[in-house]
Amino acid sequence: MANLRDISVSAALNLLSAFAFLVAFAILRLQPINDRVYFPKWYRKGARSSPSRSGPTVNQFVNLDWKTYIRFLNWMPAALGMPEPELIDHAGLDSVVYIRIYLLGLKIIVPLAVLAFLVLVPVNWTGETLESIKNLTFSDIDKLSISNVPDGSKRFWAHIVMSYVFALWTFYVLYVEYKIVASMRLKYLASEIRRPDQFTVLVRNIPPDPDESVSEHVEHFFRVNHPDFYLTHQVVYNANKLAELVEKKKSLQNWYTYYLNKYERTSKSSTTRTGFCGLFGDKVDAIDYYSSEIQKLSEAEASEREKVLSDPNAIVPAAFVSFKSRWSAAICAQTQQSHDPTIWLTEWAPEPRDVYWSNLAIPYFDLTIRRLLMAVALFFLIFFFMVPIAFVQSLANIDGIEKVFPFLRRLIEKESVKSFIQGFLPGIVLKIFLILLPTILMTMSKIEGFPSRSSLDRRSAGKYHLFLLVNVFLGSIITGAAFEHLKIFLHQPPTENPQISTFNNFPPEKYVFSETEQDREEAMDPGCLNFATYEPRIQLYFLLGLVYSAVTPVLLPFIIIFFAFAYVVFRHQVINVYDQKYESGGSFWPDVHRRLIIGLLISQLLLMGLLSTKNIEKSTIALIPLPIMTIWFHVYCKGRFESAFVRFPLQDAMIKDTLERATEPTLNLKDYLKDAYIHPVFKGRDYFESPQLVSDEESNTLVMTTRMGKHYAESIFTNSS
C-alpha cells in the first residue's frame, strides 16, 4: 500500500514535469514562427494573420520582447475569459458541452470533498483501530480512511448519512446540468443558421419494386404520402471502392508534387522503389513512376465511376429525402411511414460533414447480425484482457514484484526506487495494454454500421467505458490493487495524460518542413476533440471520486486538481486549436449522464458491501434505498430531458420556418439542397439529374409513376387491338 510519502513523491515529480511542460508550451506559443501552429483555428477562420515584425531577421522567428515572457501564463485567464454564448458561436455546441463535463466534475467533487473533510476525515482519524492491531502494516492514508474505524462502531452511521448527502447533492447537480444542456441544445437548434440536415431525413430499408428504380420508388412514395411537403431526394450509391481509389490517387499526387518540387529546387532526379512503402522492389525514377501510377489510377477511377453510375445494383436501398420546411421534415423523421415497421425507416439525417458514407452501403438487415457479432467480440475482448490486466495489477505493488523477481529485492527496497515503482510502473505497463484499444473499439463500431461519425464516437465511447469499468476499475478491486490503480490515473506522467499532452499534438516542425500544399494542409489540421477516448477516461475520474468520497476522502483533492486543470486546458484548445469535424448539438449528453449514474450506483453498492463486512446492524437495510433512489432519478431525468436530444419540437420548427419565409421569401431551397447529400467523390461534377418538381403534380393527389405509366400504356394497347 502506498503511503503519503509515495504519493507526495509521485505528485511532486508530476507537478514539476507538468509545470515544465506548461512553461515550454507558453514560450513556444510566443514565437512568431509558431503562430500558425498554436493558433490554427483563427487562421482557418481568417481572423488572424502571420505576425509582422520589423528589425533584424531573427525577429521573424524569435520573440525578443522580454515583457511578453513575464506574462507567459496569460493564456489561462484568456481561455477563461470568453463568454459561453460567444464560445458556442466560435466552436460549436459540441465543444462547449464537452467542456462542461469538467465543470460538472468540479461542481460535484468540490462540495463532496469539503463535507468529507469536515465530517468523515475526523471520524476516521480518531478511530485508532489500526494502531491497536499488532503486527499490522499500514500507511498514513489508511488512518484517514474508513479502515481505521473499528468493526461494529456506531461511527459508521456517519458514513451512511454522508452517503445520502453525497447522493442527494449529486442528484441535484446532475438534474440542473441536464436541464441546462437540454435548454442550450433547444436554444441552439432554434437559433442556428440554416443547415441541410434541418430539412432532410435519412430513409433506410427501402423495399424493392419490380417496376421502379430505387430513385423512382422513393419519389413516388413521398409524393403520395407527403404530397404538400416533399421537395427532392438523393439516392445513396455504394461508392466505397471508388472512394478508396480517389484517396489513393490523392496520396500519389502528393508524392508526385513532392518529388517535382524537389527536382525544381535541386535539378536532381530522385528515385524510389516500386514495392511496399517505397522500401522494396525495383529502383525507378520517382517522377516518372508516380506519374504513370497516377495515370493508371485515373483510368481505374473513371472506369469505376462509370460502373457505379450505370449499374442499378450500385444504388443501395437508402436515400436522403428533403422537404420544403423543417416542420414537415420533423413530421417525417419522427413518425412511422408504413404499416410494416421494418421498411421505410426514417431518422434525422446527420449533417453532411457527419455522414459516414461507407456504412450507408451496408444492407439494413445485416446491421443486426453485425451488432450481435460485435457484442460477442466485445465480451471476449473484455475478458481476454482481464487475464493480463489482473497479472499486471498483482505486480503493481512491491510485494508482488519481490515474489516474481526476488533478485531485485535489495534494489527496490530503496526508498527512492520504491516510490518510483509504485508511482509510475503500473501506469507504464497498463498503457502498453491500452494504447491500441480505442482504435480497436472504433473499428468495431464501424463494423456495426452506424451512419454518422457522431454515432460512431458515442458507440465507441460506450465500449471504452465498459472496458475501463470492468477491466481497469473492477479488475483492480478484484486483484486487491485499487489504491495503486488510483495513483496510475492521478499521477501518470504528463506526456501520457491526454489533458496535458493535447498541448503537444501539433509540433511546429510539421508545418515548417512541409514540402507540398497537401502536407501544409495536413500540418495545419489541428485535430478535434476525441470524444470516443477522452469522455470514458473522464468517467473513470468521476467513478474514483464517487467511490472514495465516503471511503478515503483524502484522495479527492487530486481529482479536483485534475478537473480544474483539464477545464482550463480544454477551453484553451477549443478556442485556439481544435476544429470539430462535425456538429451534433450536444447529442451525447444523455450518454454522459447515464454513465455518471452507473458510477454512482457502483459507489453505493461497493459501500454497501464494505459496511456489510464491518458488523454494523441494519447497515445494508439503511443503504438499500440509495440505489433505488438513484435508478428512479435516472428514469425521471430520462423522461424529463432525453426527448430534447432525439426529437425536434414541431413548435420550434414552425417558428423557424415562419421567420425564414418572412425574411427570405425568394429562397430557392431546392437549389440550396441539391448537392448537400451527394457522396464526396461525386461532388463538384454534374453527374446527377435531380428529380424535377412539376407544378401540376403539386396540386394533384394522384402522381404519375413508372408503374402507372406502364399500366396506362398496356391499357391503350389492349383497347387499340
Secondary structure by P-SEA (a helix, b strand, c coil): cccaaaaaaaaaaaaaaaaaaaaaaaaaaacccccccccaaaaaaccccccccccccccccccccaaaaaaccaaaaaaacccaaaaaacccaaaaaaaaaaaaaaaccaaaaaaaaaccaaaaaacccccccccccccccccccccccccccccaaaaaaaaaaaaaaaaaaaaaaaaaaaaaaaaaaaaccccccccbbbbccccccccccaaaaaaaaaaaacccccccccccccaaaaaaaaaaaaaaaaaaaaaaaaaaaccbbbbbbccccccccccccaaaaaaaaaaaaaaaaaaaaaaaaacccccccbbbbbcccaaaaaaaaccccccccccccccccccccccccccccccccaaaaaaaaaaaaaaaaaaaaaaaaaaaaaaccaaaaaaaccccccccccaaaaaaaaccaaaaaaaaaccaaaaaaaaaaaaaccccaaaaaaaaaaaaaaaaacccaaaaaaaccaaaaaaaaacccccccccccccccccaaaaaacccaaaaaaaacccccccccaaaaaaaaaaaaaaaccccccaaaaaaaaaaaaaaaaaaaaaccccccccccccaaaaaaaaaaaaaaaaaaaaaaaaaacccccccccccaaaaaaaaaaaaaaaccccccccccaaaaaaaaaaaaaacccccccccccccccccccccccccccbbbbcccccccccccaaaaaaaaaaaaaaac
